[in-house]
């Protein structure tokens, strides 16, 4: 993923996207494509590694055990995406916002760089915090997988 400021690439991040093929269809678990905006930024006051459930902080991922610790957890920061292209990633049956598509951190950082998510864009915790601090609400995100 490239961060572009004033028309120039200023940073490239290694990410993970969906295990499933790219898709904008609801319940497909594919990462949606097309133009999006940052709709919500969540977690600015939380420590690195905090796990979010229902967009609320719970506890650090190191405190999870067993099967729960093996799941792909949403960690550190959330940037919720809103699709901007009607009938592609916005509207009934395809809406990225309604699908809860995020850019977020993960407890499974060893999987970054390969397909691993259920539709979201995952980064390392350090990278997601850095990106979170560099972007604003309504900044544009173009997803092409």
C-alpha positions in Angstrom: 0.0 0.0 0.0 1.4 3.4 -1.0 0.8 6.6 0.9 0.7 9.5 -1.5 1.1 13.1 -0.4 1.1 16.0 -2.9 1.2 13.5 -5.8 4.3 11.7 -4.6 4.7 8.3 -3.0 6.2 9.0 0.5 5.8 5.6 2.1 5.1 2.0 1.0 3.5 -0.4 3.5 3.4 -4.2 3.3 -0.2 -5.3 3.9 -2.4 -8.4 4.0 -5.7 -8.5 2.3 -8.4 -11.2 2.1 -7.8 -14.9 1.9 -10.8 -14.9 -0.5 -10.7 -13.3 -4.0 -11.3 -9.5 -4.1 -15.0 -8.7 -3.9 -17.3 -5.9 -3.1 -20.3 -8.2 -2.5 -21.7 -8.4 1.0 -20.8 -11.5 2.9 -18.1 -12.5 0.4 -15.2 -11.8 2.9 -13.2 -10.5 -0.1 -11.4 -7.2 0.1 -13.4 -4.6 -1.8 -11.9 -2.6 -4.7 -12.3 0.9 -5.9 -12.3 4.4 -4.4 -13.0 4.8 -0.6 -12.7 7.5 2.0 -11.6 7.2 5.6 -14.9 7.4 7.4 -13.9 6.8 11.0 -10.6 6.7 12.9 -10.8 4.7 16.1 -8.2 4.0 18.8 -6.1 7.1 18.9 -5.8 7.0 22.7 -5.1 3.3 22.9 -1.7 1.5 23.4 -0.1 -0.5 20.6 -1.6 -4.0 20.5 -5.0 -3.2 22.0 -7.7 -5.5 20.6 -11.0 -4.0 19.4 -14.3 -5.8 19.4 -17.2 -4.0 18.0 -14.8 -1.0 17.6 -14.4 -0.9 21.4 -11.0 -1.5 23.2 -10.8 -4.8 25.2 -7.3 -5.9 26.3 -3.8 -6.3 24.7 -3.5 -9.2 22.3 -0.8 -10.8 24.5 -3.5 -11.3 27.2 -5.6 -13.6 24.9 -5.1 -17.4 25.2 -5.9 -20.5 23.3 -8.1 -20.4 20.3 -8.9 -16.8 20.8 -5.2 -15.9 20.6 -5.0 -17.7 17.3 -7.7 -15.7 15.6 -7.0 -12.7 13.4 -7.7 -9.9 15.9 -8.2 -6.2 15.1 -5.5 -4.4 16.9 -3.9 -0.9 17.7 -6.0 1.3 15.3 -9.0 1.1 13.0 -9.6 3.2 9.9 -13.1 2.4 8.7 -13.6 2.7 5.0 -16.6 4.1 3.2 -17.0 3.2 -0.5 -17.5 6.1 -2.9 -18.6 4.2 -6.0 -22.3 3.5 -6.2 -23.1 -0.1 -7.0 -19.5 -1.1 -6.7 -18.6 -0.5 -3.1 -21.4 1.8 -2.0 -25.1 0.9 -1.7 -27.2 -2.2 -1.1 -25.4 -5.5 -1.2 -21.9 -4.0 -1.7 -21.4 -1.3 0.8 -17.9 -1.3 2.3 -19.0 0.7 5.3 -21.9 -1.6 6.1 -19.4 -4.6 5.7 -17.1 -3.0 8.3 -14.1 -2.9 6.0 -11.1 -1.5 7.9 -7.5 -0.8 7.7 -6.2 -2.1 11.0 -3.4 -3.8 12.9 -3.2 -7.5 13.6 -1.9 -9.9 16.2 -0.7 -12.2 13.4 2.1 -9.9 12.1 4.0 -12.9 10.7 1.2 -13.1 8.0 1.6 -9.6 6.7 2.5 -9.7 3.1 0.3 -12.7 2.3 -3.5 -13.1 2.0 -4.7 -13.5 5.6 -7.8 -11.3 6.4 -11.6 -11.7 6.1 -11.8 -8.6 3.9 -9.9 -5.9 5.7 -6.5 -4.4 5.0 -4.1 -5.4 7.7 -0.7 -3.8 8.6 1.8 -4.4 11.4 0.8 -2.5 14.6 3.7 -0.1 14.2 2.7 0.7 10.6 -1.0 1.1 11.3 -0.2 3.6 14.1 2.1 5.5 11.8 -0.4 5.6 9.0 -3.3 6.5 11.4 -1.3 9.6 12.6 -0.5 10.7 9.0 -4.0 10.6 7.5 -7.2 12.5 8.2 -10.9 11.7 8.1 -12.2 11.8 4.5 -8.7 11.1 3.0 -9.0 8.9 -0.1 -8.1 5.3 -0.3 -8.0 3.5 -3.7 -8.0 -0.3 -3.4 -6.8 -2.4 -6.3 -5.8 -5.9 -5.4 
